[in-house]
Amino acid sequence: MDLTVYGGPDGILTGAEELIRSLEAEFSVTDPESGVSRLNAAGYGPVSPETAEVLETALALSARTDGAFDCTVYPVLRAWGFTTGEYRVPSQAELDSLLPLTDWRKITVSGGSVTFGEGQKIDFGGIAKGYAGDRLIALFREAGVTSALVNLGGNVQTLGTKPDGSLWRVAVKDPGGEGYAGIVETADRAVVTSGGYERYFEENGRTYVHILDPKTGFPASAGLLSVTVVGERGILCDGLSTALYVMGEERAAELYRGSGDFDMVLLTEDGRILLTEGLADCFTPAGDWADAEITVIRHDEN
């Protein structure tokens, strides 16, 4: 966590840390006492307002992305060892037995209570940091802060501009090595990047990344190295960065053209950069990507 706040009352950063820790205690699937873990164990029951809000947003995002984002993929994710660190390649038979549990449509949220389909469990790993960033920005804004930057490891959110009035410069990591692939200049926006380079393991000469395709149960392999999503809501950008990585460039572009609440930068496996028109004047490629072919995706394209 890296929180930078200009101005604001005494203790604002202490309050921010307490907020983050309280959300971790509610959402962490590796903490058996967390609210999400207790819900996973029971399969139903009352939930906190925070869990209800994140789950409702996650389900809406699943509907919007045709299941490319699905927080019920947790049993499959656990089988691969990505939540425990005990990495392994599950057999097809094991995946076939777990995949029916991955179905966001089996979850109901009503009146502060949640009910899962039989055997289902959830994980907010693909969306919780975006929600935490939103909450932190709201905390700072309510305290009268007009300039702040929140970095939660791949999730960057900005409040206002820098104190001198200039835009924040947010680096997009080079997914293939050290340094940066580019810089996004922005203000009052979230900038969230997802990619297979974040967590992976190798076995028998093959690399397995932690972002799974909920439909197959295998690591996503849609031709992208990383996806950066820029928008007003961190929770949306967080979930979309995962979903778009699963969807690949064509489906990602189609979703963008039907939307109006985000922009994106796609880095492809064959070394190209695709960015949406809202970022055409505020993204600068860098490092090994400085001379990459750039394609601008526009809303009015067929």
N, C-alpha and C positions, 0 to 999 in steps of 0.2 A: 504494500500500500504506500502510495506517495501522494500526500495531500498538501496543496499549496494554496494558502488563503491570504489575500491582501486586505488588511483591515478586519473589522468584525470585533465582537466583544471578547473579553478574556474568557478562556476556557472553551472556545468554539471547537478547537481541534480535539480536545478531550471528549467533548460531546459527540463529535464525529466518530471517534474511535469506539466509544460506547455503543453507538448506533450500529456500526459494522459488526461488532462482536455479538450484539443481540440478534442481528439478522443471521449471522453464521450459526448461532445456537438454535435458531428456528429452522434453517434450511439444510444443514449439513447431513448428508446421508451416511457419513462415516462416524457421526456421533449418535450412539444408540438412544440418547436422551432427547434428541432434537424433535421438534414438532413433526417434521417430515418423516423421520425414522419411526416415530410412534404411529403415524398414519399408515406407513408402509406395513408395519407389523399387524395392524388391525384390519386394514382394508376399507375402513369407513370411520366416520365420526366427525365431531366438531373440529374446526380448524381456526387458527388465528386469522384476523383480517389480512395480515401480510401474506400468509399462505394462500388464502382465497383469492387475493388480487393477482398474485403471480400465477397461480394455476389457471385462473380464468383467462389471463393474457396468453399463457402458453397454449391453451386449447384453441383460442381464437387464431393464434399464429399457425397452429397445426392445420386448421381449416383453410387458412389463406394460402398455405404452401403445399396443400395436398399431402400432408403428412411428412414432408421433408424435415420438418422439425416435429419431434414427438418426445415429450418428457417421459413417456411410459416405456422407452427403450432401455430403461435402467437394468432389468434382469439380463438383457443381452450384453450390455456394456460391462456388467459385473462378470459375466462369463468369460469375457476377454481379459479380465484383470485390470481394466483401466481405472477402476475405483479403488482397487486394493494394492496395485503395484505388483501383483503376482501374475505377470503376463503369460498368456497361453493362447493357442489357436484352437477354439472349440470345434468339435466335429460337426459335420452338417446335420447329423441326427440330433445333436444337442441344440443347435440353432433352430432346427425345425420344431423342436418341442417348446422353445422359448418365444419364437416369433409371434404366435397367436396372442401373447400377452402384450405385445406392442400394438396398441390401438387406442388412440386418444378418444375415440368416439364412445368407448365403454365407460368413461368417467362422467359423473354427474356432480355438479356443484350447485347447492340450493340452500338458501337460508343459513349460510355459515357452516354447513356440513358438506362432506364429500363422501362419495361412494365409488369404489373401484370395481372393475370387473374382477372375477375370481383370479387370484394369483398375481394381479398387477401391482407394480411398484413404480414410484416416480423418482426422478432426479432433476433438480433445478440447475445442474451444472452449466447448462447452455444458456441460462437466462438470468440467474440470480445476481451476478455481478452488475448487469445492466440495471436491474431494479435497485441495487444498493447505491449505484451511482446517481440514479434519479433522486433517491431519498436524501443523499448527501447534498446535492445541489439545492434541493428544496430547503434543507436545514440551513444552508449558508444564506440562501436568498431571504428566508424569514428573519435571519439575524442581521439583515442589512448589508451583507457582503455583496459587492458588485463585481468582484474580480477573483476568480478561483479556478484551480485546475485539480482534477481528481484522476489519479492513475491507479487502477486496480488490476494491473497486469494484463495488458491487451485491451483493456477497457478504459478509454480516456474520455472524460467529460469536462466541458469548459463552461464557466459562468462568466458572461460578459466577454470583454476583451482583456488584454494585458493592461496593467495600470496606466501605461503610456498611450493607450488607445489603439495599439497595433493588434493584429490578429495573432491568435495562438498558432504555433507551428508544431503540428503533431506528426511524429515520424511513423511511417509504416515499415515494419521490420522486413528485411530481406529474408524470405522463407528458405533460401538456399544457402545461407551463410551468415557472415558477420555484416554489421552495418545496416543501412536502410535502403529500401527499394524506392522510397519517395517521401515527400512531405505534403501534408494537408494543412492549408491555412484556413482557420475557421474561428468562429465565436458563437457562444451559446449553443453549442452542438455536442453531441456524443460522437466519438470516433472509435469504432470497435472492430478489431481484426480477429479473424479465426483462420486457422490453417493446420494442416496435418503435422507441421514441424513442431507444434507446441508440445505434443506428447505422442510417443510412438515406441514401438519395439521392433526388433528384427529377429527373424527365425528362419533358418534354412535359406538364407540369402534373400528373403523377402521382407519388405518393410510394411508394417501394419500401423495405420494412424488411428487416433482415438475418436475421430468423428465418424460415426457409423451411419450407414444408410438404413433407416428404420424399416424399409421394405425388404431388404436382403439380409440384414444382420451383419453384413461385412463392412469393413472400412470403405468410406465413400471414395469413388474413383471416377470423378466426372471431369477430369482434365484441369482442375484448378489447384494452384499451390496455396493461395490465400485469398480471402475475401475481406474487404474493409467496407463497413457500412457507416454512413454519416447521416445523422438525423437529430431531431429534437429530443426524442425519447430513448434513453439508454437501454431500457428493457426491450424495446422493439429492435434496436440496432444489434443487440446481443443475440437475440433469437434468430434474426434474419441472417446474420453473418454465418451462423451454423447451417441454416436451411439452404442458403444460396450456394454454399460450398458443396452440399449434397446434390443440388439441382444441376449445377454446371452452367456454362455461359449462356446457352440458348434459352433455357427455362428461366434463368435469372433475369435476362434481358426482357423476356416476356412479362415477368412479374413486375419489373420496374415500369414498363410502359403502361401497365394497368394501375399504377400506384402514383401517389403524389407526396409521400411522407418520408422518402429516404433517397439518398444517392449512394453510389458504390464504386469501389475500385476492385477489379478482378485481375489477379496475376495468374497467367496460364502456365501449364507445364511446358509448353513450347516457346515460352519467353515473351509472350505478348502482354500488353496492358490494355484492358478495357475499362473505361470509366464513363460515368453518366454525365450528361450535359451540365448538371448543376455543379460539377467539380472541374469542368474543363479549364477554368481560369484560376483554380486554387489548388491544383495538385501538380507537383513538380517531381518528375522521376529523378532518382539519384543512384549513385553507386553503379553496380553491375546492370541496373535497369535504366540508366540514363539515356541510352540510345535505343531502347526497345520500341518496337512498333506500337503505336497508340491508336486505338479505335474509340471514338466517342459514341455512346449509345444515346439516342434521342427519343423523346416521347412520341414524336410524330412519325416515326419510321414504321413501315408496315412489316 
